Amino acid sequence: ELLEIINAFLGKMDAEDRDIFVRRYWFLDSISFISQRHAMSEASVKMNLYRSRKKLLKLLKKEGRDL
């Protein structure tokens, strides 16, 4: 069930945000590698990840999955 929620969350993200999220938390790529890959500053990548985690947490709480 948790996997379904996360997959749905990823499916609703735009392609760049999804790639950043998956690169960091699935492939464990470094912030610097991701920033180079997307031609973004490291601060922008960190903010993007922060916002994505915040949205995921909100979704999980909505679905009754308090962490």
Secondary structure, DSSP 8 states (H G I E B T S, - for coil): -HHHHHHHHHHHS-HHHHHHHHHHHTS---HHHHHHHTT--HHHHHHHHHHHHHHHHHHHHHTT---
